[in-house]
Amino acid sequence: MKTKILILLVIISLFITACGTEETTTAANSPFMGGTQGVTAIFEPFGVEEDGLFSIFDTETFPIEVTVVNKGEHNLESGDIVVKLLGPSEEEFSGIESYELQNLDTIEKISTLVPTGGEETISFTSDAHYEADVSTFIDREWFANIEYNYQTEVLIPEVCLKEDLTDDRICEVKETKDFFVSGAPIYATSVEESTAGKGIMALKIGVMKAGVGKVTKQGEDFGVRDTIAYTLDDEAWECKSGGKVNEARLIDGTAEIVCKLKEALQEDALSTKQVKLTLQYKYRDIIQEKIRIKESAE
């Protein structure tokens, strides 16, 4: 009995090791580092931290700075990020020339050379001052609305182009496909190939939004609906979602994009091909930080 148990444990150990090796190999084959983040942001300290809260006296000035970090795999050019201060009335504070600023420089994506992502500190002021009277203390909550243009690349390395589905050589059409996704807050969850008629290949690509941020197409205002644009790098295909070409609406954070060949394959066509889907969008998120303004001693 002990011998049987020992053999069983060895088999389980080998199975777990094999699974771990396979996952590592798959990840190593990806040209992307991956992840579900785009831009992260934090307020720089307003003052001295006391019991987890930044505090200053009402006679002091303080800086308002937001550091944005590119945690995804798309370079951000100058002006791609817009940060807007929200919360307290503009009448309450002096020394703030503008409540809305953009990034000035290119912020690099994560890479082997920049593993933590490029960053930039956007400074609204170094001398903000609370103008109202303070009795004992008052807490004010600052918000920063972060909007930025971004994109996601979905690489499908081996699409099967087969006119005769009874031919068992080279590749299979009706199956799930391997794919790789660049790090971004909108990402692909699945790729499945099938047919939409004789000689017409079709790809179903599942898309999902990470987090609770809002999404819209670049150049458009945010609305009730989350929408994205997309393009495939092969003009032989046409892609639709919900009946719309190159545009998708995310419902409950998800969407399905269906790409079909515009024309049927020639007779006896048999090959594989790599295609890339690029998702383009504007993403909005918000951060907050509290400051306590204390009455100074007379």
Buried (B, 14 or more C-beta within 10 A) or exposed (E): EEEEEEEEEEEEEEEEEEEEEEEEEEEEEBEBBBBBBBBBBBBBEBBEEEEEBBBBBBEBBBBBBBBBBBBBBBBBEEEBBBBBBEBBEEEBBEBBEEBEBBBEEBBBBBEEEEEEBBBBEBEBBEEBBBEBEBEEEBEBEBBBBBBBBBBBBBBBBBBBBBBBEEEEEEBEBEEEBEBBBBBBBBBBEEBBBBBBEEBBBBBBBBBBBBEEBBBBBBEEEBEEEBBBBBBBEBEBBEBBBEEEEBBBEBEEBEBBBBBBBEEBBEEEEBEEBEBBBBBBBBBBBBBEBBBBBBBEEE
